[in-house]
Amino acid sequence: MLRSVYQSGILTLLNAAGSHPLQLWAVVQPVSVEAARIAVERDSDIGENVVTLASSDLASTYISCPKTASEKLGMKLPYMFLLIKSTDGPFSFEVEALDSQGTVRRLRASSFEARARIEDGIGIVPLRLDEDCWNYLTLDIALLLEGAFGTSYRETSRVTFHANAKLRLVGFADRIVPEDQLPAELRLYITKTS
């Protein structure tokens, strides 16, 4: 998908403030789960649109980029950053990355995991988000691959976010970008007053 695109600085995959935030994403929500929903809606804390993922069935309610299973993202930038808000229920996301051995490795961050480990070939990391507020996270995918599998990073093939959370921004960078150094149009501005 992006392999032939020049990649430098910051590239965003999801900006909920944009006109079509899920344009690049497959949206999967089961009809059989009554309360499952994925929606672009206004968040009262920031007064902007966000992507809400909510479901009692975490595994079957998700968004994934690229849209089709046969496509590969081809993202060479090694740092993934997110603006995310925890909601009720468990939450997880996965990054599939191609490594120096030509193997696609899976890294999973989950709010319901207690310890980091490798299980069934997946690098699992516990994720703790501050409750009821927005969190800015940066993942060094190259460092995680090296620590979990002893291999080097080549590119990210796929990113998947499962319920339950609100997403404002998902992007990649060639370096760690502190939240206050994001371009103004990507920053989070809290508008809620007490």
Disulfide bonds with the S-S distance in Angstrom:
none
